[in-house]
Amino acid sequence: MTTLHGPPLDGVEGIGALTLGALLEEVAERFSTNEALVLDDPLRGGDTTRWTYAELRAQARTVAAALVARGVGPGERVAVLMGNRPEAVAALFGAAMAGAVAVPLSTFAPKPELSFMLRHAEVAVVLTQSRLLGRRFADDVDELRPDLPHLGLVAAVGDPSWDAFLADAAAGEGEASVAVDARMAATAPSDHGLITYSSGTTSTAKGMVHSHRAPTLQFWVQARIFGRHADTRMWTALPLFWTAGLNTTMGSTLAAGGCWLMQESFDPGGALALMARERATEPYSLPHQTAALEEHPDCATTDLSSLRCVFGKSAFARHPTVEGDTSWNMPVGWGLSETCAFFTAHPWDTPRHLLKESMGRLLPGNQLRVVDPGSGRRLGPGEEGELLVKGPTLMEHYVGMTPEECFDAHGFFPTGDAGFVDDDGHVHFTGRRTEMIKTGGANVSPAELEVALRACPPVKLARVLGVPDDRLGQMVVACITVKEGVQATEDDIAAFLRERVAAYKVPKRVLFFAEGDIPMTASDTKVRDAELVALVTERLAEARPVPSTSGDRQ
């Protein structure tokens, strides 16, 4: 075996339209009166907003018509900078209906990172909201505008600018609707439809250009992987700018005709109340969120008896009111932002013992090679090497790069992940060849933090590591040597980084080392990471627990 092939796409049932606009039209026609989105809206004093599929379609078409009326052309980039709210979903689909490229951006991003992404993606329109927690994004974008030569329109939900923006669609009425239909008819699955950003192994975020086919195929396939249907009421606070939030939660729930119970930002007490009131059937949370829900004082007395899709010995399955569907197991899979989420998977009805043994088989249309990272030699079953991928949900290229710069001569993408394939075609992931830290479900680039710390006045040397953590998977730890005669505290370093990077990237712990105590190579040019990890692990084991320095994620 030199190339492993997944099942052919043309033999897979349940795959519908493969452009974002057409997909929404299809599910809105099929599930017109079903509830699609529910939010207790902070911008409306906590009042509950409910949109059916018909209303979501209408709102998305209004956004599309407004964009067309404002002169947004096919292929132009429209950023969606919102928390989880109905208008964010309408904006994403509306941009696609207008023939534009939707660019969901992180609401965690501080202004320097936001400026980079807006400039890097050459964003022409920003659709945002007036406020989210302590942020006022329209003000942030206006402040950054002098450095954004491509930016024209900024409209914010909860602000008069949003009503004025939508009024442009109403002015055209039937003419605007015809224009939207024409844009959708001219859009092909192979056209660019989405740009997502993810922290890479470099000091700046990487932008991935995806065709319409990539997210829509993930929506249809993942709906089946998770066993979702029209009666699914899925709660999650995962954001739309992550591939898990976009595909695994929002997209696959809508493809099945289910309802997304939304939270703009994760709040455990609010989540418990929402799940109980709205009779959630499936919770989807990251491990640290699940722990926060279980530890909340209201958890034990909250009626969660509607939950069906819970698994094993999870916190939800242990809840005194829950009797879940014992035939349902949480799917397990492997993928990356470059593949727009899952590349391999075990579906919901896989026996539990198999879930623990591998990452599942290739999804339809996918191809995988395992190669020796030194020689490039293709490897056979049971031989561990670097995983190279190719398939219909693989990105077109990185923003600012050509496909030739991203893929090998055969069109395969080198993932930087290590693993092997067994004799039954199951893919096994054995580790990361890159330095990426996976914490609380998010990727954190050590290089990004180390570059930022070069500007921190007290810091002479900084090395950022990921160490195992029961709750987060990996905990981000900064190892610091300060300049001679200078003092700094853990809070000083954390406060400096909070102004420059997203809150979830700020190290949970900052450890200080005396000059010469961080182990270096003989040339003093590189840190000996294995030895440093051992020192960090020892110090953390000896230390008494301290409050988190990074604060809660939004």
RODO-2510 file (C-alpha; in nm, 4 decimals, decimal comma):
residues 554
     n   res          X          Y          Z
     1     m     0,0000     0,0000     0,0000
     2     t     0,1502     0,3314    -0,1092
     3     t    -0,1761     0,5301    -0,1348
     4     l    -0,4848     0,4573     0,0774
     5     h    -0,8188     0,5540    -0,0798
     6     g    -1,1469     0,6322     0,0949
     7     p    -1,4841     0,5285    -0,0494
     8     p    -1,5780     0,6982    -0,3789
     9     l    -1,7888     1,0090    -0,3367
    10     d    -2,0457     0,9081    -0,5966
    11     g    -2,1515     0,6125    -0,3836
    12     v    -2,2292     0,8103    -0,0667
    13     e    -2,5936     0,8701     0,0240
    14     g    -2,7204     1,1927     0,1732
    15     i    -2,4923     1,4410    -0,0035
    16     g    -2,6866     1,7357    -0,1408
    17     a    -2,5892     2,0744    -0,2817
    18     l    -2,2181     2,1540    -0,2714
    19     t    -2,2249     2,5330    -0,2672
    20     l    -2,3040     2,7144     0,0562
    21     g    -2,5937     2,9150    -0,0856
    22     a    -2,7560     2,6188    -0,2564
    23     l    -2,7166     2,4057     0,0553
    24     l    -2,9073     2,6575     0,2655
    25     e    -3,1762     2,6823    -0,0024
    26     e    -3,2081     2,3035    -0,0040
    27     v    -3,2401     2,2550     0,3724
    28     a    -3,4683     2,5586     0,4078
    29     e    -3,7034     2,4080     0,1499
    30     r    -3,6973     2,0693     0,3231
    31     f    -3,7243     2,1895     0,6848
    32     s    -3,8928     2,5263     0,6355
    33     t    -4,0837     2,5500     0,9648
    34     n    -3,8276     2,3722     1,1859
    35     e    -3,6396     2,5824     1,4368
    36     a    -3,2853     2,6333     1,3114
    37     l    -3,1272     2,8733     1,5635
    38     v    -3,2061     2,9781     1,9211
    39     l    -3,0172     3,2451     2,1171
    40     d    -3,0770     3,4321     2,4414
    41     d    -2,9419     3,7526     2,2913
    42     p    -2,7211     3,9776     2,5074
    43     l    -2,7711     4,2604     2,2565
    44     r    -3,1444     4,2450     2,3270
    45     g    -3,1297     4,2237     2,7037
    46     g    -3,1286     3,8449     2,7033
    47     d    -3,4538     3,8126     2,5060
    48     t    -3,4773     3,4867     2,3130
    49     t    -3,4368     3,4988     1,9358
    50     r    -3,5739     3,2036     1,7362
    51     w    -3,5242     3,1591     1,3634
    52     t    -3,6835     2,8876     1,1556
    53     y    -3,5079     2,7586     0,8455
    54     a    -3,7309     2,9804     0,6333
    55     e    -3,6319     3,2840     0,8408
    56     l    -3,2624     3,1960     0,8238
    57     r    -3,2870     3,1661     0,4452
    58     a    -3,4675     3,4993     0,4213
    59     q    -3,2132     3,6738     0,6423
    60     a    -2,9192     3,5262     0,4487
    61     r    -3,0729     3,6377     0,1186
    62     t    -3,1208     3,9869     0,2613
    63     v    -2,7530     4,0018     0,3546
    64     a    -2,6632     3,8779     0,0060
    65     a    -2,8857     4,1364    -0,1626
    66     a    -2,7383     4,4141     0,0530
    67     l    -2,3859     4,3101    -0,0440
    68     v    -2,4766     4,3060    -0,4121
    69     a    -2,6414     4,6473    -0,3752
    70     r    -2,3212     4,7807    -0,2167
    71     g    -2,1224     4,6655    -0,5181
    72     v    -1,9537     4,3611    -0,3649
    73     g    -1,8431     4,1453    -0,6554
    74     p    -1,7829     3,7710    -0,6940
    75     g    -1,4675     3,6588    -0,5178
    76     e    -1,4409     3,9614    -0,2885
    77     r    -1,3731     3,8836     0,0770
    78     v    -1,6403     3,9474     0,3427
    79     a    -1,5278     3,9073     0,7034
    80     v    -1,7751     3,7818     0,9646
    81     l    -1,6543     3,9028     1,3048
    82     m    -1,9281     3,7950     1,5443
    83     g    -1,9952     3,5635     1,8324
    84     n    -2,2379     3,2745     1,7945
    85     r    -2,5577     3,4504     1,6939
    86     p    -2,8171     3,4090     1,4167
    87     e    -2,6875     3,7093     1,2216
    88     a    -2,3426     3,5489     1,2046
    89     v    -2,4894     3,2420     1,0337
    90     a    -2,6917     3,4614     0,7974
    91     a    -2,3833     3,6696     0,7202
    92     l    -2,1732     3,3647     0,6389
    93     f    -2,4323     3,2114     0,4046
    94     g    -2,5303     3,5541     0,2702
    95     a    -2,1745     3,6321     0,1664
    96     a    -2,1629     3,3007    -0,0205
    97     m    -2,5005     3,3672    -0,1880
    98     a    -2,3592     3,6973    -0,3165
    99     g    -2,0681     3,5107    -0,4760
   100     a    -1,8249     3,6538    -0,2216
   101     v    -1,5770     3,4620    -0,0062
   102     a    -1,6777     3,4401     0,3618
   103     v    -1,3949     3,4998     0,6118
   104     p    -1,5013     3,4112     0,9695
   105     l    -1,2563     3,5842     1,2057
   106     s    -1,1703     3,5150     1,5662
   107     t    -1,3493     3,7237     1,8257
   108     f    -1,0586     3,6338     2,0551
   109     a    -0,8088     3,8180     1,8339
   110     p    -0,6513     4,1339     1,9808
   111     k    -0,6218     4,4341     1,7515
   112     p    -0,2735     4,3539     1,6112
   113     e    -0,3817     4,0021     1,5121
   114     l    -0,7133     4,1294     1,3776
   115     s    -0,5308     4,3908     1,1700
   116     f    -0,3046     4,1240     1,0224
   117     m    -0,5924     3,8969     0,9185
   118     l    -0,8010     4,1775     0,7658
   119     r    -0,5021     4,3008     0,5671
   120     h    -0,3749     3,9535     0,4785
   121     a    -0,7137     3,8400     0,3443
   122     e    -0,7702     4,1720     0,1629
   123     v    -1,1117     4,2019     0,3273
   124     a    -1,3544     4,4406     0,1541
   125     v    -1,6466     4,4210     0,4005
   126     v    -1,6645     4,3533     0,7742
   127     l    -1,9960     4,2314     0,9172
   128     t    -1,9703     4,2470     1,2946
   129     q    -2,1664     4,3306     1,6106
   130     s    -2,1742     4,6395     1,8276
   131     r    -2,0333     4,4673     2,1352
   132     l    -1,9294     4,1264     2,2667
   133     l    -1,8305     4,1081     2,6315
   134     g    -1,5755     4,3899     2,6608
   135     r    -1,5057     4,4309     2,2883
   136     r    -1,6488     4,6841     2,0443
   137     f    -1,5361     4,5467     1,7124
   138     a    -1,6616     4,8255     1,4877
   139     d    -1,4524     5,0726     1,6891
   140     d    -1,1520     4,8407     1,6643
   141     v    -1,1887     4,8070     1,2877
   142     d    -1,2343     5,1821     1,2419
   143     e    -0,9142     5,2391     1,4376
   144     l    -0,7325     4,9923     1,2104
   145     r    -0,8845     5,1262     0,8871
   146     p    -0,5825     5,3416     0,7798
   147     d    -0,3792     5,0193     0,7417
   148     l    -0,6534     4,8347     0,5499
   149     p    -0,6520     4,9608     0,1910
   150     h    -0,9110     4,7101     0,0656
   151     l    -1,1689     4,7752     0,3366
   152     g    -1,4889     4,9559     0,2457
   153     l    -1,8075     4,8770     0,4367
   154     v    -1,8316     4,7991     0,8100
   155     a    -2,1770     4,7129     0,9493
   156     a    -2,2472     4,6082     1,3084
   157     v    -2,5504     4,4243     1,4482
   158     g    -2,6959     4,6291     1,7334
   159     d    -2,5865     4,9525     1,5687
   160     p    -2,7695     5,1771     1,3158
   161     s    -2,5113     5,0747     1,0568
   162     w    -2,6649     4,7244     1,0412
   163     d    -3,0156     4,8510     0,9717
   164     a    -2,8781     5,0874     0,7082
   165     f    -2,6890     4,8004     0,5470
   166     l    -2,9983     4,5760     0,5274
   167     a    -3,2058     4,8677     0,3984
   168     d    -2,9994     4,8569     0,0798
   169     a    -3,1507     4,5147     0,0076
   170     a    -3,5048     4,6356     0,0689
   171     a    -3,4548     4,9277    -0,1706
   172     g    -3,4028     4,6907    -0,4628
   173     e    -3,6776     4,4429    -0,3644
   174     g    -3,7446     4,2031    -0,6552
   175     e    -3,4450     4,3244    -0,8512
   176     a    -3,2132     4,2392    -0,5609
   177     s    -3,3595     3,8896    -0,5303
   178     v    -3,3044     3,8245    -0,9009
   179     a    -2,9440     3,9412    -0,8666
   180     v    -2,8862     3,7006    -0,5767
   181     d    -3,0344     3,4113    -0,7742
   182     a    -2,8002     3,4946    -1,0621
   183     r    -2,4966     3,5032    -0,8342
   184     m    -2,5870     3,1628    -0,6837
   185     a    -2,6489     3,0104    -1,0269
   186     a    -2,3048     3,1266    -1,1374
   187     t    -2,1294     2,9770    -0,8332
   188     a    -1,9698     2,6336    -0,8721
   189     p    -1,8579     2,3912    -0,5975
   190     s    -1,4979     2,4440    -0,7093
   191     d    -1,5168     2,8233    -0,6620
   192     h    -1,3523     2,9828    -0,3596
   193     g    -1,6127     3,0199    -0,0845
   194     l    -1,4363     3,0328     0,2507
   195     i    -1,1158     3,1484     0,4161
   196     t    -1,0403     3,0256     0,7659
   197     y    -0,7522     3,1278     0,9882
   198     s    -0,5641     2,9068     1,2274
   199     s    -0,2534     2,9506     1,4364
   200     g     0,0236     2,7696     1,2565
   201     t     0,3796     2,6856     1,3413
   202     t     0,4813     3,0327     1,2304
   203     s     0,4527     3,3576     1,4256
   204     t     0,1470     3,4764     1,2309
   205     a    -0,1891     3,3139     1,1626
   206     k    -0,2263     3,1077     0,8449
   207     g    -0,5190     3,1640     0,6118
   208     m    -0,6642     2,8661     0,4271
   209     v    -0,8612     2,9189     0,1071
   210     h    -1,1377     2,6596     0,0699
   211     s    -1,3736     2,5896    -0,2165
   212     h    -1,7487     2,5735    -0,1537
   213     r    -1,7192     2,1966    -0,1793
   214     a    -1,5008     2,1698     0,1322
   215     p    -1,7378     2,2961     0,4048
   216     t    -2,0571     2,1747     0,2372
   217     l    -1,9256     1,8213     0,1971
   218     q    -1,8170     1,8285     0,5606
   219     f    -2,1689     1,9426     0,6592
   220     w    -2,3396     1,6513     0,4810
   221     v    -2,0867     1,3854     0,5828
   222     q    -2,0580     1,4939     0,9451
   223     a    -2,4364     1,4978     0,9865
   224     r    -2,4204     1,1237     0,9185
   225     i    -2,1065     1,0720     1,1285
   226     f    -2,2829     1,2200     1,4327
   227     g    -2,6212     1,0630     1,3556
   228     r    -2,8008     1,3975     1,3497
   229     h    -3,1572     1,4409     1,2235
   230     a    -3,4479     1,6848     1,2212
   231     d    -3,5189     1,6321     1,5940
   232     t    -3,1589     1,7068     1,6984
   233     r    -3,1285     2,0018     1,9350
   234     m    -2,7561     2,0536     1,9684
   235     w    -2,6026     2,2896     2,2242
   236     t    -2,2523     2,4245     2,1814
   237     a    -2,0532     2,7401     2,2464
   238     l    -1,7787     2,6495     1,9982
   239     p    -1,7226     2,9517     1,7732
   240     l    -1,7846     2,9625     1,3977
   241     f    -1,4272     3,0656     1,3191
   242     w    -1,3006     2,7216     1,4258
   243     t    -1,3520     2,4346     1,1846
   244     a    -1,5187     2,2341     1,4642
   245     g    -1,7666     2,5138     1,5289
   246     l    -1,8297     2,5759     1,1597
   247     n    -1,8562     2,2155     1,0395
   248     t    -1,8991     1,9746     1,3290
   249     t    -2,1593     2,1799     1,5130
   250     m    -2,3302     2,4457     1,3000
   251     g    -2,3024     2,3053     0,9482
   252     s    -2,3768     1,9406     1,0180
   253     t    -2,6708     2,0302     1,2450
   254     l    -2,8286     2,2449     0,9724
   255     a    -2,7625     1,9815     0,7057
   256     a    -2,9696     1,7404     0,9156
   257     g    -3,2541     1,9861     0,9761
   258     g    -3,1766     2,0131     1,3473
   259     c    -3,1591     2,3147     1,5776
   260     w    -2,8487     2,4872     1,7158
   261     l    -2,8930     2,6166     2,0699
   262     m    -2,6412     2,9003     2,0616
   263     q    -2,4282     3,0826     2,3148
   264     e    -2,2337     3,3906     2,2055
   265     s    -1,9633     3,2987     2,4534
   266     f    -1,9328     3,0066     2,6916
   267     d    -2,1021     3,0513     3,0281
   268     p    -2,1618     2,7291     3,2234
   269     g    -2,4622     2,8499     3,4211
   270     g    -2,6289     2,9920     3,1127
   271     a    -2,5523     2,6756     2,9169
   272     l    -2,7159     2,4519     3,1762
   273     a    -3,0284     2,6693     3,1864
   274     l    -3,0465     2,6810     2,8054
   275     m    -3,0085     2,3047     2,7656
   276     a    -3,2803     2,2405     3,0237
   277     r    -3,5307     2,4954     2,8901
   278     e    -3,4810     2,4112     2,5215
   279     r    -3,4695     2,0342     2,5745
   280     a    -3,1264     1,9816     2,4216
   281     t    -3,0626     1,6338     2,2846
   282     e    -2,6866     1,6630     2,2235
   283     p    -2,4215     1,8689     2,4023
   284     y    -2,0951     1,9411     2,2216
   285     s    -1,8230     2,0832     2,4424
   286     l    -1,4495     2,0829     2,4870
   287     p    -1,3077     1,8984     2,7903
   288     h    -1,2458     2,2109     2,9961
   289     q    -1,5993     2,3330     2,9222
   290     t    -1,7464     1,9982     3,0252
   291     a    -1,5522     2,0188     3,3519
   292     a    -1,6816     2,3716     3,4150
   293     l    -2,0398     2,2562     3,3543
   294     e    -2,0029     1,9638     3,5942
   295     e    -1,8438     2,1847     3,8612
   296     h    -2,1151     2,4533     3,8396
   297     p    -2,3339     2,4644     4,1555
   298     d    -2,6546     2,4357     3,9462
   299     c    -2,5451     2,1254     3,7582
   300     a    -2,6806     1,8528     3,9858
   301     t    -3,0266     2,0116     4,0108
   302     t    -3,0639     2,0990     3,6404
   303     d    -3,3053     1,8815     3,4418
   304     l    -3,0964     1,7420     3,1563
   305     s    -3,3206     1,4413     3,0948
   306     s    -3,3666     1,5383     2,7279
   307     l    -3,0000     1,4623     2,6509
   308     r    -2,9704     1,1479     2,4388
   309     c    -2,6357     1,1741     2,2593
   310     v    -2,4026     1,1306     2,5525
   311     f    -2,1368     0,8673     2,5828
   312     g    -1,9576     0,6288     2,8148
   313     k    -1,8585     0,7731     3,1490
   314     s    -1,8658     1,1366     3,0427
   315     a    -1,9863     1,4066     3,2799
   316     f    -2,3159     1,4246     3,0898
   317     a    -2,3709     1,0493     3,1096
   318     r    -2,3048     1,0615     3,4864
   319     h    -2,5679     1,3292     3,5453
   320     p    -2,8486     1,2023     3,7736
   321     t    -3,1276     1,2995     3,5289
   322     v    -2,9697     1,1617     3,2111
   323     e    -3,0445     0,8243     3,0551
   324     g    -2,8730     0,8529     2,7185
   325     d    -2,8926     0,6425     2,4067
   326     t    -2,6511     0,3602     2,4854
   327     s    -2,6097     0,2821     2,1139
   328     w    -2,4625     0,6308     2,0486
   329     n    -2,0910     0,6958     2,0915
   330     m    -1,9030     1,0213     2,0438
   331     p    -1,7380     0,9987     1,7005
   332     v    -1,3601     0,9914     1,6912
   333     g    -1,1593     1,1240     1,4008
   334     w    -0,8504     1,3016     1,2751
   335     g    -0,8216     1,6076     1,0595
   336     l    -0,6879     1,9595     1,0484
   337     s    -0,7888     2,3091     0,9456
   338     e    -0,6319     2,2492     0,6052
   339     t    -0,8799     1,9648     0,5443
   340     c    -1,1707     2,1756     0,6766
   341     a    -1,2124     1,9350     0,9734
   342     f    -1,2414     1,5534     0,9654
   343     f    -1,0287     1,3541     0,7225
   344     t    -1,0805     1,0188     0,8970
   345     a    -1,3538     0,9193     1,1399
   346     h    -1,5357     0,6527     1,3362
   347     p    -1,9117     0,7292     1,3127
   348     w    -2,1520     0,7383     1,6045
   349     d    -2,2470     0,3695     1,5841
   350     t    -1,8896     0,2364     1,6046
   351     p    -1,8427    -0,0111     1,8929
   352     r    -1,6734     0,1595     2,1853
   353     h    -1,3697    -0,0677     2,1928
   354     l    -1,2833     0,0263     1,8330
   355     l    -1,3004     0,3985     1,9107
   356     k    -1,0003     0,3600     2,1384
   357     e    -0,7842     0,1799     1,8853
   358     s    -0,7533     0,4231     1,5930
   359     m    -0,8803     0,7419     1,4301
   360     g    -1,1067     0,5549     1,1916
   361     r    -1,1021     0,5095     0,8167
   362     l    -1,0693     0,7687     0,5413
   363     l    -1,3813     0,9709     0,4622
   364     p    -1,5226     0,9578     0,1069
   365     g    -1,2962     1,0813    -0,1697
   366     n    -0,9882     1,1139     0,0517
   367     q    -0,6391     0,9773    -0,0170
   368     l    -0,3554     0,9229     0,2306
   369     r     0,0134     0,8458     0,2012
   370     v     0,2546     0,7649     0,4812
   371     v     0,6122     0,8621     0,3991
   372     d     0,9493     0,8498     0,5628
   373     p     1,0152     1,2154     0,6581
   374     g     1,3830     1,1867     0,5759
   375     s     1,3854     1,0128     0,2396
   376     g     1,0271     1,0649     0,1231
   377     r     0,9922     0,6881     0,0680
   378     r     0,6325     0,5698     0,0769
   379     l     0,5601     0,3327     0,3634
   380     g     0,3315     0,0337     0,3953
   381     p     0,0893    -0,0936     0,6614
   382     g     0,2227    -0,0704     1,0153
   383     e     0,5141     0,1556     0,9200
   384     e     0,5123     0,4907     1,0989
   385     g     0,5907     0,8103     0,9118
   386     e     0,4532     1,1508     0,8165
   387     l     0,0884     1,1623     0,7034
   388     l     0,0273     1,3247     0,3630
   389     v    -0,3305     1,3980     0,2564
   390     k    -0,5328     1,4778    -0,0550
   391     g    -0,9063     1,5008    -0,1061
   392     p    -1,2174     1,7057    -0,1854
   393     t    -1,2122     1,9051     0,1410
   394     l    -0,8401     1,9872     0,1286
   395     m    -0,7741     2,3607     0,1019
   396     e    -0,6995     2,5163    -0,2357
   397     h    -0,3893     2,6866    -0,0962
   398     y    -0,2769     2,9208     0,1815
   399     v    -0,3602     3,2887     0,1416
   400     g    -0,0711     3,4567    -0,0384
   401     m     0,0796     3,1292    -0,1618
   402     t     0,0426     2,9224    -0,4764
   403     p    -0,0736     2,5590    -0,4716
   404     e     0,2767     2,4574    -0,5812
   405     e     0,4132     2,6107    -0,2602
   406     c     0,1637     2,4182    -0,0449
   407     f     0,1530     2,0678    -0,1923
   408     d     0,3973     1,8132    -0,3251
   409     a     0,4300     1,7270    -0,6928
   410     h     0,1360     1,4842    -0,6652
   411     g    -0,0958     1,7324    -0,4949
   412     f    -0,0576     1,5847    -0,1445
   413     f    -0,0324     1,8105     0,1611
   414     p     0,2370     1,7220     0,4202
   415     t     0,0543     1,7539     0,7526
   416     g     0,3500     1,7449     0,9898
   417     d     0,1614     1,4738     1,1835
   418     a     0,2990     1,1260     1,2387
   419     g     0,1121     0,7980     1,2203
   420     f     0,0527     0,4744     1,0335
   421     v    -0,2195     0,2690     0,8674
   422     d    -0,3001    -0,0826     0,9853
   423     d    -0,3926    -0,3818     0,7708
   424     d    -0,7653    -0,3020     0,8025
   425     g    -0,7256     0,0514     0,6695
   426     h    -0,7617     0,2239     1,0046
   427     v    -0,5489     0,5353     1,0481
   428     h    -0,3450     0,5754     1,3654
   429     f    -0,2206     0,9174     1,4779
   430     t     0,0934     0,8898     1,6918
   431     g     0,2019     1,2483     1,7482
   432     r     0,2854     1,5852     1,6000
   433     r     0,6031     1,6403     1,4115
   434     t     0,5517     2,0127     1,4533
   435     e     0,5668     2,2105     1,7770
   436     m     0,2010     2,3129     1,7800
   437     i     0,0416     2,3100     2,1258
   438     k    -0,3163     2,1792     2,1421
   439     t    -0,4814     2,3342     2,4486
   440     g    -0,8521     2,3221     2,5255
   441     g    -0,9255     2,2238     2,1652
   442     a    -0,7379     2,5212     2,0174
   443     n    -0,4000     2,5446     1,8458
   444     v    -0,1370     2,7717     1,9986
   445     s     0,1847     2,8510     1,8162
   446     p     0,4892     2,8725     2,0472
   447     a     0,6630     3,0815     1,7811
   448     e     0,3880     3,3455     1,7968
   449     l     0,4244     3,3847     2,1741
   450     e     0,8039     3,3836     2,1612
   451     v     0,8046     3,6545     1,8963
   452     a     0,5681     3,8644     2,1102
   453     l     0,7871     3,8172     2,4188
   454     r     1,0898     3,9579     2,2371
   455     a     0,9287     4,2989     2,2842
   456     c     0,8679     4,2466     2,6576
   457     p     1,1214     4,4741     2,8341
   458     p     1,2209     4,2389     3,1211
   459     v     1,2607     3,9281     2,9015
   460     k     1,6033     3,8124     2,7910
   461     l     1,5097     3,4575     2,6800
   462     a     1,1683     3,2982     2,6354
   463     r     1,0753     2,9452     2,5414
   464     v     0,7093     2,8329     2,5237
   465     l     0,6163     2,4683     2,5735
   466     g     0,3103     2,2487     2,5959
   467     v     0,3004     2,0112     2,8919
   468     p     0,0368     1,7400     2,9511
   469     d    -0,2723     1,8565     3,1417
   470     d    -0,5738     1,6477     3,2437
   471     r    -0,8263     1,9196     3,1634
   472     l    -0,6800     2,1041     2,8661
   473     g    -0,4882     1,8233     2,6981
   474     q    -0,1800     2,0440     2,6991
   475     m    -0,1068     2,3459     2,9159
   476     v     0,0871     2,6395     2,7720
   477     v     0,3912     2,7217     2,9850
   478     a     0,6343     3,0082     2,9276
   479     c     0,9917     2,9613     3,0506
   480     i     1,1548     3,2992     3,1057
   481     t     1,5007     3,4321     3,1865
   482     v     1,4878     3,8023     3,2739
   483     k     1,7565     4,0595     3,2072
   484     e     2,0170     4,1260     3,4725
   485     g     1,8978     4,3612     3,7461
   486     v     1,5346     4,3419     3,6307
   487     q     1,2416     4,1853     3,8112
   488     a     0,9171     4,0521     3,6713
   489     t     0,6258     3,8471     3,7994
   490     e     0,3999     3,5881     3,6423
   491     d     0,1234     3,8489     3,6236
   492     d     0,3580     4,0978     3,4529
   493     i     0,4306     3,8559     3,1689
   494     a     0,0661     3,7499     3,1356
   495     a    -0,0543     4,1120     3,1300
   496     f     0,1977     4,1970     2,8576
   497     l     0,0771     3,9082     2,6385
   498     r    -0,2934     3,9784     2,6941
   499     e    -0,2499     4,3035     2,5041
   500     r    -0,1010     4,1231     2,2058
   501     v    -0,2521     3,7760     2,1679
   502     a    -0,5882     3,6091     2,2205
   503     a    -0,6699     3,5263     2,5827
   504     y    -0,6637     3,1497     2,5339
   505     k    -0,3042     3,1706     2,4054
   506     v    -0,1701     3,3382     2,7194
   507     p     0,0352     3,0821     2,9159
   508     k    -0,1366     2,9247     3,2127
   509     r     0,1956     2,9257     3,3933
   510     v     0,5085     3,1397     3,3668
   511     l     0,8239     2,9880     3,5169
   512     f     1,1382     3,1934     3,5733
   513     f     1,4852     3,0502     3,5262
   514     a     1,8159     3,1982     3,6346
   515     e     2,0761     3,2804     3,3730
   516     g     2,2124     2,9532     3,2322
   517     d     1,9422     2,7312     3,3870
   518     i     1,7457     2,6829     3,0659
   519     p     1,9283     2,3948     2,8962
   520     m     2,0824     2,4973     2,5640
   521     t     2,2734     2,3237     2,2886
   522     a     2,6526     2,3518     2,2833
   523     s     2,6292     2,6469     2,0447
   524     d     2,3818     2,8263     2,2758
   525     t     2,1546     2,8826     1,9769
   526     k     1,8727     2,6374     2,0581
   527     v     1,6915     2,5218     2,3703
   528     r     1,7116     2,1510     2,4481
   529     d     1,3368     2,1042     2,4731
   530     a     1,3303     1,7505     2,6116
   531     e     1,5441     1,8519     2,9078
   532     l     1,3455     2,1713     2,9595
   533     v     1,0149     1,9809     2,9582
   534     a     1,1535     1,7528     3,2291
   535     l     1,2524     2,0545     3,4408
   536     v     0,9129     2,2183     3,3898
   537     t     0,7248     1,9005     3,4778
   538     e     0,9270     1,8644     3,7963
   539     r     0,8707     2,2241     3,9019
   540     l     0,4988     2,2110     3,8329
   541     a     0,4668     1,8910     4,0334
   542     e     0,6387     2,0558     4,3311
   543     a     0,4483     2,3843     4,3091
   544     r     0,1272     2,4502     4,4926
   545     p    -0,1753     2,5328     4,2702
   546     v    -0,1997     2,8976     4,1724
   547     p    -0,4815     3,0923     4,0017
   548     s    -0,4835     3,0895     3,6227
   549     t    -0,2907     3,3754     3,4629
   550     s    -0,4755     3,3671     3,1337
   551     g    -0,8337     3,4246     3,2425
   552     d    -1,1341     3,2433     3,1055
   553     r    -1,1816     3,1991     2,7355
   554     q    -1,4646     3,3967     2,5866
***
